[in-house]
Amino acid sequence: MFRPRSLIRLLTHPLISTTRSLARYVILVTGISLVIALGVDVTSQLVFFADWPTALRSWLLTVVIVFIIAIPVSFTFGRSQQALLLAHRELEQLSRTDQLTGLPNRRALMEASEQADFDAMVLVIADVDRFKTINDTIGHRAGDAVIRAIGQIMASHLSQFGLVGRMGGDEFALIATNARVEDIVLALINLRETVTKTAIIAADNVANVSISAGIAIRDPSISFDTVYSEADEALYMAKRNGRNRIELSERVRLAYPEVFARSASG
């Protein structure tokens, strides 16, 4: 169904993100301009008709003028709209990106947790053991280097399962909606071993660190705040039990006793 308002919005507020969509916009504007201009000219010639050669010359001149004016004007306007749209999208992307690590930030993780369609969501919360000591002894620049390195290692080990991001400080998270708990635990064990074996060059110092992690599971009936609290409690259990550990929430331990045994032995 033809809607004038929709057409006007399409012409004045086009969504142009690619060269192809820009070309379509230029063609659309030029076509509409041509139809309107020719309609007016044809009507005028029919009302004040002199002869066919005069009418044809007038119509041809109208076509030429429309092309001369409409194409560059619509192209220039379309390019400006494209630049605005791309700038807006880049700003939106930056607002969801952690500037230190380049990973999704807390906002992106929270949005993903609420928008995901899932039967079961696995949430992993991990942080660097004794991170405050690193900042206090070799400085915040070294701490930033450690955060960047851990972020890269986590992304390489866990991105295949879901969204890996930085919650803030030295805390990272994984949100997975299409992965088995068993596979995630195995990947976390490998991740933990990789971190302990990696010497991180941090502000002219070498930092050897470890990480601890807590795992919880969310079904659609449970809020994200609840599952986050459970994962956070599992993380602090790992800290209390000696750090450099992976702990499961009580819900996960009861549902997956074999996984609990593996994480404890790992």
C-alpha positions as CSV (number, residue, x, y, z in Angstrom):
1,M,0.0,0.0,0.0
2,F,1.4,3.4,-1.0
3,R,2.0,5.7,2.0
4,P,3.2,9.3,1.2
5,R,4.7,9.7,4.6
6,S,6.8,6.6,4.2
7,L,8.0,7.8,0.8
8,I,8.8,11.3,2.2
9,R,10.8,9.7,5.1
10,L,12.6,7.4,2.7
11,L,13.7,10.5,0.7
12,T,14.5,12.8,3.6
13,H,15.9,10.2,6.1
14,P,17.4,7.4,4.0
15,L,19.3,4.5,5.6
16,I,22.4,4.4,3.4
17,S,25.3,2.2,4.6
18,T,26.7,0.8,1.3
19,T,27.6,2.0,-2.2
20,R,24.7,-0.1,-3.5
21,S,22.2,1.5,-1.2
22,L,23.6,4.9,-2.2
23,A,23.1,4.1,-5.9
24,R,19.5,2.9,-5.2
25,Y,18.8,6.2,-3.4
26,V,20.2,8.3,-6.3
27,I,18.1,6.3,-8.8
28,L,15.0,6.6,-6.7
29,V,15.3,10.4,-6.3
30,T,16.2,10.9,-9.9
31,G,13.3,8.8,-11.0
32,I,10.8,10.6,-8.8
33,S,12.1,13.9,-9.9
34,L,11.9,12.9,-13.5
35,V,8.3,11.7,-13.2
36,I,7.2,14.9,-11.4
37,A,9.0,17.3,-13.8
38,L,7.8,15.4,-16.9
39,G,4.3,15.3,-15.5
40,V,4.3,19.1,-15.1
41,D,5.9,19.6,-18.5
42,V,3.5,17.2,-20.4
43,T,0.5,18.8,-18.8
44,S,1.8,22.3,-19.7
45,Q,2.5,21.3,-23.3
46,L,-1.0,19.7,-23.6
47,V,-2.7,22.8,-22.3
48,F,-0.6,25.2,-24.4
49,F,0.1,22.9,-27.3
50,A,1.9,24.5,-30.2
51,D,3.3,21.5,-32.2
52,W,4.9,18.2,-31.6
53,P,8.5,19.2,-32.3
54,T,8.2,22.0,-29.7
55,A,6.7,19.6,-27.2
56,L,9.3,16.9,-27.7
57,R,12.1,19.5,-27.4
58,S,10.6,20.7,-24.1
59,W,10.3,17.2,-22.8
60,L,13.9,16.3,-23.8
61,L,15.2,19.5,-22.1
62,T,13.3,18.6,-19.0
63,V,14.9,15.2,-18.8
64,V,18.4,16.7,-19.3
65,I,17.8,19.3,-16.6
66,V,16.5,16.7,-14.1
67,F,19.5,14.5,-14.7
68,I,21.9,17.5,-14.3
69,I,20.4,18.6,-11.1
70,A,18.9,15.5,-9.4
71,I,21.9,13.1,-9.7
72,P,24.6,15.3,-8.1
73,V,22.2,16.7,-5.5
74,S,20.9,13.3,-4.4
75,F,24.4,11.8,-4.5
76,T,25.7,14.6,-2.2
77,F,22.8,14.3,0.2
78,G,23.0,10.5,0.1
79,R,26.7,10.6,0.9
80,S,26.1,12.9,3.9
81,Q,23.4,10.5,5.2
82,Q,25.7,7.6,4.7
83,A,28.5,9.3,6.7
84,L,26.1,10.1,9.5
85,L,24.8,6.6,9.7
86,L,28.2,5.0,9.7
87,A,29.4,7.5,12.3
88,H,26.4,6.7,14.5
89,R,27.0,2.9,14.1
90,E,30.7,3.4,15.0
91,L,29.7,5.4,18.1
92,E,27.3,2.7,19.1
93,Q,30.0,0.1,18.6
94,L,32.5,2.1,20.7
95,S,29.9,2.4,23.5
96,R,29.8,-1.4,23.7
97,T,33.6,-1.9,23.4
98,D,36.1,-1.9,26.3
99,Q,38.8,0.5,25.3
100,L,41.6,-1.3,27.1
101,T,41.1,-4.8,25.7
102,G,38.9,-4.2,22.6
103,L,36.5,-6.8,24.0
104,P,32.8,-6.2,24.5
105,N,32.2,-4.2,27.7
106,R,29.7,-4.6,30.5
107,R,27.0,-2.9,28.6
108,A,27.4,-5.3,25.6
109,L,27.4,-8.3,27.9
110,M,24.3,-7.1,29.8
111,E,22.4,-6.5,26.5
112,A,23.4,-9.9,25.2
113,S,22.2,-11.6,28.4
114,E,18.8,-10.0,28.0
115,Q,18.4,-10.4,24.2
116,A,19.6,-14.0,23.9
117,D,17.1,-16.7,23.1
118,F,18.1,-19.7,25.1
119,D,17.1,-22.9,26.9
120,A,20.1,-22.7,29.2
121,M,22.7,-20.0,29.5
122,V,26.2,-20.6,30.9
123,L,27.8,-17.7,32.6
124,V,31.5,-17.7,33.5
125,I,33.0,-14.9,35.7
126,A,36.8,-14.9,35.9
127,D,39.3,-12.5,37.3
128,V,43.1,-12.2,37.9
129,D,44.3,-13.6,41.2
130,R,45.9,-10.9,43.5
131,F,45.5,-8.3,40.8
132,K,45.8,-5.4,43.4
133,T,49.3,-6.7,44.3
134,I,50.3,-6.2,40.6
135,N,49.1,-2.6,40.6
136,D,50.7,-1.9,44.0
137,T,54.1,-3.4,43.2
138,I,54.8,-2.8,39.5
139,G,52.3,-0.1,38.7
140,H,49.0,0.5,36.9
141,R,50.6,0.5,33.5
142,A,51.7,-3.1,34.2
143,G,48.2,-3.8,35.5
144,D,46.8,-2.6,32.2
145,A,49.2,-4.8,30.2
146,V,48.1,-7.8,32.3
147,I,44.4,-7.0,31.6
148,R,45.1,-6.8,27.9
149,A,47.0,-10.0,27.8
150,I,44.4,-11.9,29.8
151,G,41.7,-10.6,27.6
152,Q,43.4,-11.8,24.5
153,I,44.0,-15.3,26.0
154,M,40.4,-15.6,27.2
155,A,39.1,-14.5,23.8
156,S,41.3,-17.1,22.0
157,H,40.2,-19.9,24.3
158,L,36.5,-19.1,24.8
159,S,35.1,-17.0,21.9
160,Q,34.0,-20.2,20.2
161,F,31.5,-20.8,22.9
162,G,29.8,-17.3,23.1
163,L,30.5,-13.7,23.9
164,V,33.7,-13.0,25.9
165,G,33.9,-9.5,27.4
166,R,35.3,-7.4,30.2
167,M,32.9,-6.6,33.0
168,G,35.3,-4.0,34.6
169,G,38.6,-3.9,36.5
170,D,40.2,-7.3,36.2
171,E,36.9,-9.2,35.8
172,F,35.9,-10.9,32.6
173,A,32.8,-12.9,31.6
174,L,31.7,-15.4,29.1
175,I,28.0,-15.7,28.1
176,A,27.3,-18.9,26.2
177,T,23.9,-20.1,25.1
178,N,24.7,-22.9,22.7
179,A,27.5,-24.8,24.4
180,R,27.9,-27.7,26.8
181,V,29.0,-27.1,30.3
182,E,31.5,-29.9,30.0
183,D,33.2,-28.3,27.0
184,I,33.4,-24.9,28.7
185,V,34.9,-26.4,31.8
186,L,37.5,-28.2,29.7
187,A,38.3,-25.0,27.9
188,L,38.6,-23.1,31.2
189,I,41.1,-25.7,32.5
190,N,43.2,-25.2,29.4
191,L,42.8,-21.5,29.7
192,R,43.9,-21.5,33.3
193,E,47.0,-23.6,32.5
194,T,47.9,-21.3,29.6
195,V,47.7,-18.2,31.8
196,T,50.0,-19.7,34.5
197,K,52.6,-20.7,31.8
198,T,52.5,-17.3,30.1
199,A,55.0,-14.6,31.1
200,I,53.4,-11.3,30.5
201,I,55.7,-8.4,29.7
202,A,54.3,-5.5,31.7
203,A,56.0,-2.1,31.8
204,D,59.5,-3.5,31.6
205,N,58.6,-6.1,34.1
206,V,57.6,-9.8,33.7
207,A,54.4,-10.7,35.4
208,N,53.3,-14.3,36.1
209,V,49.7,-14.4,37.0
210,S,46.9,-16.9,37.5
211,I,43.1,-16.7,37.2
212,S,40.1,-18.0,39.0
213,A,36.7,-18.6,37.6
214,G,33.1,-19.3,38.7
215,I,30.5,-21.0,36.5
216,A,26.7,-20.8,36.8
217,I,23.7,-21.8,34.6
218,R,20.6,-19.7,33.9
219,D,17.4,-21.0,32.6
220,P,14.7,-18.6,31.2
221,S,12.9,-18.5,34.6
222,I,16.0,-17.1,36.4
223,S,17.0,-13.4,36.2
224,F,20.5,-12.4,35.0
225,D,21.2,-10.8,38.4
226,T,20.5,-14.2,40.1
227,V,22.8,-16.2,37.8
228,Y,25.5,-13.4,38.1
229,S,25.3,-13.7,41.9
230,E,25.7,-17.5,41.7
231,A,28.7,-17.2,39.3
232,D,30.2,-14.5,41.5
233,E,29.8,-16.7,44.6
234,A,31.5,-19.6,42.8
235,L,34.3,-17.3,41.8
236,Y,34.9,-16.2,45.5
237,M,34.7,-19.9,46.5
238,A,37.6,-20.4,44.1
239,K,39.5,-17.6,45.9
240,R,38.8,-19.0,49.3
241,N,39.9,-22.5,48.2
242,G,43.3,-21.3,47.2
243,R,42.9,-19.4,43.9
244,N,44.0,-20.6,40.4
245,R,40.8,-22.7,40.5
246,I,37.5,-23.2,38.7
247,E,34.4,-23.6,40.8
248,L,30.8,-24.3,39.9
249,S,27.7,-22.8,41.5
250,E,25.6,-25.1,43.6
251,R,23.0,-25.4,40.9
252,V,25.7,-26.6,38.4
253,R,27.3,-29.0,40.9
254,L,24.0,-30.7,41.5
255,A,23.1,-30.9,37.8
256,Y,26.5,-32.0,36.6
257,P,28.3,-34.0,39.3
258,E,30.7,-35.4,36.7
259,V,31.7,-31.9,35.6
260,F,32.2,-30.9,39.2
261,A,34.6,-33.8,39.6
262,R,36.5,-32.8,36.5
263,S,36.8,-29.1,37.5
264,A,38.0,-30.1,41.0
265,S,40.6,-32.5,39.6
266,G,41.6,-29.9,36.9
